[in-house]
């Protein structure tokens, strides 16, 4: 079904019964062998079942097998489904950083990030979760008002950007930066039940 421009698509969570914007829920379908399959991109065929994108809510759906009731048939839930969803969310974010590298929309390294912050190019800052406080402190005064994402380890960032020991990175404004912030927000809410981390630009909304 095509949504009209400006209309926010909403779906009902099968756990809470509450209706919420589709962007904040995870879609599931019944796959081969009547096994529940997460469909984060919303492209798999079949009748969708929606669950609020929070790990504790997904865990409740798994524990109570709410999926069987929603699907109106007996289905099986794969072991470790909540962790699988989180891993897919993380990979989605890191893949966007890889695309930003190829497009030249991201820099890594303390001095390059500092330069982008000073000249106003950076609109999203990414700091490794295991970064030393000293480095964070030195950049903190330049990152005021910008999303500062620290959900990924240095190893994860290094792998995504194809270089070693990535601690600090920054993205310039653009479609990839906006998509990254949207997916990071979803990951943050899934992990911690709260968000968002902010927008890359005060003048542009995430579509």
VOFIDREN-295675 format. One record per residue (C-alpha): residue in three letters; x, y, z; residue number from 1. Coordinates in steps of 0.02 Angstrom, whole numbers, plus 50000, padded with zeros to 5 digits. Example, Ala and Ser with C-alpha at 12.3 -4.5 7.8 and 13.67 -1.06 7.14 Angstrom:
<rs>
(r 'ALA', (50615, 49775, 50390), 1) (r 'SER', (50684, 49947, 50357), 2) 
</rs>
This chain:
<rs>
(r 'UNK', (50000, 50000, 50000), 1) (r 'UNK', (50069, 50170, 49950), 2) (r 'UNK', (50064, 50303, 50084), 3) (r 'UNK', (50017, 50480, 50032), 4) (r 'UNK', (50155, 50610, 50041), 5) (r 'UNK', (50169, 50683, 50215), 6) (r 'UNK', (50071, 50541, 50294), 7) (r 'UNK', (50159, 50444, 50431), 8) (r 'UNK', (50125, 50258, 50411), 9) (r 'UNK', (50069, 50175, 50573), 10) (r 'UNK', (50057, 49994, 50626), 11) (r 'UNK', (49993, 49902, 50779), 12) (r 'UNK', (50116, 49816, 50896), 13) (r 'UNK', (50059, 49636, 50924), 14) (r 'UNK', (50126, 49641, 51103), 15) (r 'UNK', (50053, 49803, 51172), 16) (r 'UNK', (49909, 49822, 51050), 17) (r 'UNK', (49956, 50004, 51030), 18) (r 'UNK', (49973, 50092, 50863), 19) (r 'UNK', (50135, 50184, 50828), 20) (r 'UNK', (50235, 50252, 50679), 21) (r 'UNK', (50298, 50110, 50572), 22) (r 'UNK', (50477, 50176, 50581), 23) (r 'UNK', (50483, 50130, 50765), 24) (r 'UNK', (50428, 49949, 50743), 25) (r 'UNK', (50507, 49791, 50675), 26) (r 'UNK', (50413, 49689, 50546), 27) (r 'UNK', (50408, 49498, 50555), 28) (r 'UNK', (50341, 49370, 50434), 29) (r 'UNK', (50315, 49183, 50439), 30) (r 'UNK', (50454, 49105, 50337), 31) (r 'UNK', (50487, 48930, 50270), 32) (r 'UNK', (50450, 48794, 50397), 33) (r 'UNK', (50333, 48913, 50490), 34) (r 'UNK', (50482, 48999, 50571), 35) (r 'UNK', (50470, 49181, 50620), 36) (r 'UNK', (50588, 49291, 50518), 37) (r 'UNK', (50630, 49474, 50556), 38) (r 'UNK', (50609, 49589, 50406), 39) (r 'UNK', (50697, 49751, 50451), 40) (r 'UNK', (50689, 49818, 50274), 41) (r 'UNK', (50504, 49777, 50257), 42) (r 'UNK', (50523, 49689, 50090), 43) (r 'UNK', (50490, 49505, 50126), 44) (r 'UNK', (50327, 49433, 50058), 45) (r 'UNK', (50189, 49380, 50175), 46) (r 'UNK', (50075, 49457, 50305), 47) (r 'UNK', (50175, 49569, 50419), 48) (r 'UNK', (50171, 49565, 50608), 49) (r 'UNK', (50240, 49718, 50696), 50) (r 'UNK', (50329, 49733, 50863), 51) (r 'UNK', (50392, 49891, 50947), 52) (r 'UNK', (50578, 49905, 50910), 53) (r 'UNK', (50636, 49879, 51089), 54) (r 'UNK', (50732, 49726, 51143), 55) (r 'UNK', (50627, 49698, 51298), 56) (r 'UNK', (50466, 49702, 51195), 57) (r 'UNK', (50537, 49578, 51069), 58) (r 'UNK', (50591, 49466, 51214), 59) (r 'UNK', (50413, 49471, 51280), 60) (r 'UNK', (50345, 49423, 51109), 61) (r 'UNK', (50466, 49276, 51103), 62) (r 'UNK', (50433, 49217, 51281), 63) (r 'UNK', (50245, 49219, 51258), 64) (r 'UNK', (50253, 49168, 51074), 65) (r 'UNK', (50137, 49311, 51032), 66) (r 'UNK', (50181, 49276, 50851), 67) (r 'UNK', (50072, 49119, 50845), 68) (r 'UNK', (49920, 49217, 50901), 69) (r 'UNK', (49955, 49357, 50778), 70) (r 'UNK', (49987, 49237, 50634), 71) (r 'UNK', (49835, 49132, 50680), 72) (r 'UNK', (49940, 48975, 50663), 73) (r 'UNK', (50074, 48883, 50759), 74) (r 'UNK', (50244, 48956, 50723), 75) (r 'UNK', (50416, 48931, 50796), 76) (r 'UNK', (50530, 49069, 50859), 77) (r 'UNK', (50716, 49047, 50823), 78) (r 'UNK', (50829, 49046, 50974), 79) (r 'UNK', (50918, 49210, 51003), 80) (r 'UNK', (50797, 49312, 50897), 81) (r 'UNK', (50817, 49473, 51001), 82) (r 'UNK', (51006, 49465, 50983), 83) (r 'UNK', (50991, 49429, 50797), 84) (r 'UNK', (50888, 49586, 50772), 85) (r 'UNK', (51013, 49692, 50867), 86) (r 'UNK', (51155, 49621, 50761), 87) (r 'UNK', (51060, 49664, 50602), 88) (r 'UNK', (51030, 49841, 50664), 89) (r 'UNK', (51214, 49862, 50704), 90) (r 'UNK', (51266, 49793, 50534), 91) (r 'UNK', (51145, 49911, 50448), 92) (r 'UNK', (51225, 50062, 50533), 93) (r 'UNK', (51403, 50003, 50498), 94) (r 'UNK', (51361, 49967, 50316), 95) (r 'UNK', (51304, 50147, 50297), 96) (r 'UNK', (51473, 50205, 50364), 97) (r 'UNK', (51556, 50097, 50233), 98) (r 'UNK', (51450, 50177, 50097), 99) (r 'UNK', (51494, 50349, 50165), 100) (r 'UNK', (51679, 50305, 50152), 101) (r 'UNK', (51660, 50257, 49970), 102) (r 'UNK', (51564, 50418, 49936), 103) (r 'UNK', (51693, 50525, 50024), 104) (r 'UNK', (51563, 50583, 50151), 105) (r 'UNK', (51660, 50530, 50307), 106) (r 'UNK', (51831, 50561, 50381), 107) (r 'UNK', (51919, 50466, 50521), 108) (r 'UNK', (52058, 50516, 50638), 109) (r 'UNK', (52065, 50648, 50773), 110) (r 'UNK', (52142, 50788, 50671), 111) (r 'UNK', (52031, 50764, 50518), 112) (r 'UNK', (51875, 50759, 50627), 113) (r 'UNK', (51933, 50913, 50719), 114) (r 'UNK', (51959, 51002, 50553), 115) (r 'UNK', (51785, 50959, 50491), 116) (r 'UNK', (51711, 51018, 50655), 117) (r 'UNK', (51805, 51182, 50649), 118) (r 'UNK', (51754, 51224, 50471), 119) (r 'UNK', (51574, 51169, 50493), 120) (r 'UNK', (51581, 51020, 50375), 121) (r 'UNK', (51541, 50887, 50506), 122) (r 'UNK', (51358, 50861, 50548), 123) (r 'UNK', (51371, 50692, 50636), 124) (r 'UNK', (51512, 50637, 50750), 125) (r 'UNK', (51551, 50455, 50784), 126) (r 'UNK', (51656, 50411, 50935), 127) (r 'UNK', (51709, 50234, 50980), 128) (r 'UNK', (51622, 50169, 51135), 129) (r 'UNK', (51792, 50121, 51205), 130) (r 'UNK', (51872, 50290, 51168), 131) (r 'UNK', (51979, 50370, 51302), 132) (r 'UNK', (51902, 50515, 51396), 133) (r 'UNK', (52048, 50628, 51349), 134) (r 'UNK', (52004, 50622, 51163), 135) (r 'UNK', (51820, 50647, 51199), 136) (r 'UNK', (51858, 50799, 51307), 137) (r 'UNK', (51965, 50882, 51174), 138) (r 'UNK', (51825, 50874, 51045), 139) (r 'UNK', (51679, 50902, 51161), 140) (r 'UNK', (51677, 51091, 51142), 141) (r 'UNK', (51665, 51074, 50953), 142) (r 'UNK', (51526, 50946, 50949), 143) (r 'UNK', (51393, 51047, 51042), 144) (r 'UNK', (51226, 51031, 50953), 145) (r 'UNK', (51282, 50888, 50842), 146) (r 'UNK', (51234, 50704, 50856), 147) (r 'UNK', (51379, 50614, 50941), 148) (r 'UNK', (51358, 50427, 50916), 149) (r 'UNK', (51455, 50309, 51030), 150) (r 'UNK', (51365, 50144, 51003), 151) (r 'UNK', (51506, 50052, 50914), 152) (r 'UNK', (51677, 49991, 50968), 153) (r 'UNK', (51840, 50043, 50886), 154) (r 'UNK', (51854, 49870, 50808), 155) (r 'UNK', (51682, 49886, 50730), 156) (r 'UNK', (51719, 50059, 50662), 157) (r 'UNK', (51888, 50003, 50596), 158) (r 'UNK', (51811, 49858, 50502), 159) (r 'UNK', (51672, 49967, 50430), 160) (r 'UNK', (51794, 50101, 50369), 161) (r 'UNK', (51931, 49984, 50311), 162) (r 'UNK', (52070, 50056, 50419), 163) (r 'UNK', (52146, 50018, 50588), 164) (r 'UNK', (52112, 50094, 50758), 165) (r 'UNK', (51966, 50209, 50715), 166) (r 'UNK', (51919, 50307, 50870), 167) (r 'UNK', (51845, 50467, 50798), 168) (r 'UNK', (51748, 50493, 50636), 169) (r 'UNK', (51632, 50624, 50565), 170) (r 'UNK', (51505, 50629, 50424), 171) (r 'UNK', (51461, 50776, 50313), 172) (r 'UNK', (51278, 50820, 50284), 173) (r 'UNK', (51185, 50720, 50153), 174) (r 'UNK', (51071, 50572, 50125), 175) (r 'UNK', (51190, 50445, 50200), 176) (r 'UNK', (51213, 50548, 50358), 177) (r 'UNK', (51025, 50566, 50379), 178) (r 'UNK', (50997, 50380, 50351), 179) (r 'UNK', (51136, 50341, 50475), 180) (r 'UNK', (51057, 50449, 50610), 181) (r 'UNK', (50886, 50370, 50580), 182) (r 'UNK', (50957, 50194, 50596), 183) (r 'UNK', (51064, 50239, 50746), 184) (r 'UNK', (50910, 50309, 50832), 185) (r 'UNK', (50821, 50144, 50802), 186) (r 'UNK', (50969, 50046, 50872), 187) (r 'UNK', (50980, 50159, 51025), 188) (r 'UNK', (50796, 50137, 51063), 189) (r 'UNK', (50808, 49949, 51035), 190) (r 'UNK', (50954, 49934, 51156), 191) (r 'UNK', (50908, 50061, 51289), 192) (r 'UNK', (50725, 50104, 51263), 193) (r 'UNK', (50767, 50285, 51233), 194) (r 'UNK', (50827, 50403, 51099), 195) (r 'UNK', (50850, 50492, 50984), 196) (r 'UNK', (51029, 50550, 50966), 197) (r 'UNK', (50977, 50700, 50860), 198) (r 'UNK', (50974, 50754, 50679), 199) (r 'UNK', (51122, 50792, 50564), 200) (r 'UNK', (51047, 50959, 50513), 201) (r 'UNK', (50930, 51081, 50596), 202) (r 'UNK', (50850, 51118, 50428), 203) (r 'UNK', (50820, 50943, 50358), 204) (r 'UNK', (50709, 50804, 50420), 205) (r 'UNK', (50744, 50619, 50397), 206) (r 'UNK', (50625, 50552, 50265), 207) 
</rs>
